[in-house]
């Protein structure tokens, strides 16, 4: 039986990482995840199929798989050891957009990462304290920085529609009337076509991206201001306070009031 050891999961950032040890006894190993995932081959070799395209891979090569892609691995050696990290998040996909992955690169040339196991060990044990979340974010950004350095995107490789969409959204998401339809109208693209482009590049839909920014701003306001919950919702782009509260709890696992109290308690404990 294959060994499959996940280290930890950081739910707030939707980041998980771990190590796969595959055996040649089993013909095919599915690598596709529900979120974007980066793999790094520590030991062994084999064949990777990404959307029916075959790649021969060996130690120190990396594989980037989007949720929309089908990816499987056939072990060439008796045993192969592969590190991985799965993630979602606007800031991380923004970093990916600065690599050649944005133009379709799935399998890289060999890259000698310094201490790969440490680089890929993103998550930490704990209760999600602010300082721990900051370190987790820094770890993933540090890992992705190597791919920006070694496999950079040229300006021509960026999906111009997606970049234009993200910039337009960041300027307008605080307007409660702003929707995905406004983005498609601005770009003069069919909404379903924009959805496919955006989902393929960013890992989320335009609608979800807008809500991610709104929830992120709401979290910042709850932690740093004395605005009422209603005003926080309004300032973050939500016209409906009840909808805001439901969505916030779904994304953060805490109600807006509980989230604010959590930060107050954290500050008091540090005094």
N, C-alpha and C positions, 0 to 999 in steps of 0.2 A: 504494500500500500504506500502511496506517495506521502511524504511528510509535508505538512502545510502548516507552518507556525506563524500566526499573526502575533505581533508584539503588543500593540495597544491601539486604541481608537480614540481620537479626540473629536467628540460629537459636535462641539461648538464650531469647529473649523471644517468638519466633514473630512478629516484626514485620517488615513490608516496606512500602516506600513508593515512590512514583515519579510519573511524569507520562504521561498518555495524550494524544496529539494525533490526533483522529479526523478523517477526511475525509468529506465528503458523498457522495463517489463510492460509498461502501459503505452499504447501506441500514440494517443493524442491527449494533450492537456489544454484545456480552454483557458485563454489568458484574458478574454474580454470581461470587463467589470461594468458596473452601473455608472461609474464615474471615470474621468480621464485617469490613466495609470501609466507610470514610468517603470520599466523593468531594466535591470542591469545584470548581465550574466557574469557571475563571480567565478564559476567553474563549469567546465564542460562545453559541449557544442551540440548543435542540432539544426532543425529546420523550423522556421517560423512562416506561417501563412497569414497574411494580412489582407483581408478582402480578396481572397483567392490568388494573391500574388505571393510567390515563393521567395524566401530569403534564406541563405545559408548563414548561420550565426555561430559565433564562438565567444570565448572569454573577452570581457571588457567592451562588448558591444551593448548598446542600449536599444530598447524598443518602446515607442510611445504609441499607446492605443487609445483612441477616442471611443466613447460609449456607442457611437453609431457604427463602429467598425467591428468586423468579425475577425478574431485573432486566435490562432491555436499554435501549439508548440509540440514538435516531435523530438524527443530526446535522442541525441546521437551517441553520447557516451553512456556508460552503465548508470551514471548518476550525474545530474546537473543541479547546480545551486544558483538560484536567481533571486536577487533582491527586488523589492517593489515598493512603490508608494502610490496610493490612490488619493485623489484630492478633488475638491470643488472649491469654487470661490473666484470672484471677479478679479481680485488682485493677482491670483496665480495664473489665470488664463491670460491676463494682460502680459505677464512675463513670458508665457508660452508663445504669445503672438510676436515676440521679438526673436523667435528661433525659426529655423527652417522647417519645424514641424507644421507651422501654419500654412506652408505651401505644399504639404503632402508627404514630407519625409516621415517614414515610419520606423526605419531601422538605421542606426547611425554606424559610422566607422568606429574603430576601437578608440576608446577614450580612457586614459589612465587617471581615474579619479583618485584624489588623495584620501585614503582610508574610507573606501566606499561603504563599509558596514556602518561606520559612524555617521556618514552623510545621509544614508537612507534611514537611519534610526531616528525618525522625526518626532514621534510622539513620546510622551513621558507619563509616568504614573502620577496621579494626583487628582485633585478635585476641580481642576479647571480654574485655578486662581489666575488673576490678571497677569501676573508675572510669568506664569507657566504658559499661558496662551501666547504671550509676546515671544517667548523663546521658541515655541512651536512654529509660529509664523516665520521667525527669523531663520530657523533650520530649513524649512522648505524653500524659502527665498534663496538661501545660500546654495542649496542643491541645484535649483533651477538656474542660478547664475552661471554655473559651469556650462550648461547647455547653450545659454546665450553667448558665452565666450567662444565655445568650440564650434557651434553650429548656428551662427547668427542668420537672421533673415535679412535679405536686402529689401530696400524700400519697394521694389517691384513685386516682392513675394507676399506682401501684406494683402489681405483681402480688404480692398479699399471700402467696399460697402459696409463691412462689419466694423472697421475702424471709424468710419463716418457715423455709423449708427451709435457706437458707444459714446463718442464725443457729444453727439446730439442729445442722447439720453442723460448724460451727466450734467448737461446744461438745463434740462427741463424736468427731471424726475420729481422735483419738489412741487410741481404744479399738479394738483389732484385731478385735473381734467386730462392730463397727459397719458396716452395709451400707446400700445404697439402699433395701432393704426396710424397714429401721427408720425411714427418713425418711418413706416413704409411709404406714407404720402410724401414725406420730406425727401426720401431717396428715390421716389418715383418707381418703386418696385412693388410687384404683387406681394401681398402680405404672406402668403404661403411659401413663396420663393425666398423671401427674406427670413422666414422662420427656419427653413432648411439651412440656409447659409450661416445664420447666426448660431443655431444649435450645433452645427458641425464645428465651428470655430471656437465657440465659447463654452460649449457643454450644457448650456441652458437656453431656454427660449427668451425672446425679447421681453415678454411679460414677466418672466421670472427674474430676469436681470434687473428690470425696473424695480421690482419688489425687493430684491436683494439690497439695492442701493437705499431704498426707503427704510428698510428695517435696520440697516447699518447706521443710518443717520439717527433714527429713533433711539437706538441703543446708546449712541454718543450723547444725545440730548438728555436721556433719562439718567445717565451717569454723571453728567456735568452741569445740569441746570435744575431749576426749581419750577419749570413749566408744568402746568397740569397735564394729565394724560391726554386730554382732548387737544390741548395746544401742541403737544409733542406730535400727535397724529397729524394735525394740520400742517405743522412745519415740516413734516417728513413726506408730505404728499398724499396723505390719506384723508378723504372726505368723510368717511364713515368710521367713527371711533370703535364701534363694535367689531367691524371687519378687521381693523387694525389690531385690536387686542387678540382676536382669534389667530390671526396670521403670525403675530409676534410670538405668542405662546407656542405655536406649531414649530416655528423656526428656532426659538431660543430655549424651549422647554420651561420657560417661566413666563408669568403674566408680566405686563409692563410694570405694575406695582411691585411685584416680587423682585424683578430685575433691578429696579431702583433701590429697593431695600438691601439687596445683596451688595451693591456697591457702597452704600452707606455703612453697612456692617464691616465691610472690608477695610474702609478708611479708618473707622473707629478702632479696629483691632490693631492697626499699624501705628496708632498714636502712642 
